[in-house]
Every structure is written in structure tokens, then in C-alpha cells.
Amino acid sequence: MAQCEDKPVWQTESYTAQVEKHWPETGKHILAQYDDNSIVVYQAFRPEIAEFAVENQRFGGPFYNPNRMSWIKTNFLWMMYRCGWASKENQQRVLAVRITREGFDEILANAYTPKAQEEAGLSKDQLKVRLQWDPDHEPAGTTRLPRRAIQLGLKGEILHRYASDWIVSITDITDTVQEQYRVLQTSGTDQLQVAAERVYHVSDPKTKALIGADDWAG
């Protein structure tokens, strides 16, 4: 587990305010909650895996399979789309996993789309991180957006380091997820609070070119 003197608190912010002021409408962008030292990624699990992770502040236990590719997402609403706001089987508990920026940047530096993997001549066994840019969605999940959201599949040594070495904190945010889903159902997006996120700028030119992230000056 990574050492951090002051562990930041996971924060929410108005959905509509972020759409209007902080989020690009199109392009491939990493939307994330981050600071100078850490970044939040999301995963949804069955209760037994989530309970172990929160209690021990790392991943493990009898229900966690370290030999299976594990997918992380930086975009809260993309996680909500994938897990149905914590309603899908084996995705009933949503975790906000804060990891070091150093660790996240290493993940990106080893992330390949299928096309980039083919161009690099990497075999399946050589691949450490699978990268997908998928259509982002509005909160209800029924409308695709022109903007693309990133998800990263980790395996092998990278997954091991993510699951233990790079973790700053693991927070179960399921109660907030369920509360805000009720807000969405009853009041729409006007009162909706979601994770406070901004565009994560990839500073290394080689990594930026590898993953295909777009520029945004906002």
C-alpha cells in the first residue's frame, strides 16, 4: 500500500455544472478525480470482494482472482453505466480506489488498444494493459455521447502492483451511488451529484501518442 500523509476525501460535484464548465463534448479524454499525488479509479464487485478490499485496503481474499484481467475506469459515470448504478449481479458494490499518480502513469505507459498492440507486434502474453476507448453516456445510460471514456484492463505484474503497492485508499461509495440514482430517477440531472472530475492531462508525449488521447485546453 502506498504511503500518503494526507489521504484526500472522495468528492462530488453538480453534474450540470461540470458538463457546462469542465468537460469536453467530444474526443478521447481521461475524465478523473485527481490531485498532484493520486488519482481515483472505479471498480464494481460482488459484496465479498468489496468487503475484503475495504477492510484490508488492498485486493485479495478467497473470491478475488488475481489471474484474471481486472478492468478499471477513471470516469464515474462510465462506471455507473457499466454496473447499472450498482444494480447488476456481481457489481453491487462500487469502490473508489485511489492510487498513486506514478502508478497510474505506468499503467498508461503500458496500455495498448488492439490496433496499437498489432502495430507493436505484441503477443497476448506480452500485453500488460488492454486499453479501450468506449462511447461515454449521459447519466441515465440511454444516450451515447460523442466523447469517449477510457477503461483499462490490467493483468500480471501490473495488476499485482495496482492491487497492493499503488493503493492509497479504497472507499466503498455504494450508498452514495444508490442515493444519487434515486435523485436521478425522481428529479433528473438538475440535482444530481457525481464525482468531481476534470480532464487528466497526459504529460509524457510518448504515452499520449500510444493511448491516443486528444488535446483539450479547458
Buried (B, 14 or more C-beta within 10 A) or exposed (E): EBEBEEEBEBEBBBBBEBBEEBBBEEBBBBBBBBEEBBBBBBBBBBEBBBBBBBEBBBBEBEBBEEEEBBBBBBBBBBBBBBBBBBEEEEBBBBBBBBBBBEBBBBBBBBBBBEEBBEEEEEEEEEBBBBBBBBEBBBBBBEEEBEBBBBBBBBBBEBBBBBBBEBBBBBBBBBEBBBEBBEBBEEEEBEEBBBBBBBBBEBEEEEBBEBBBBBEBEE
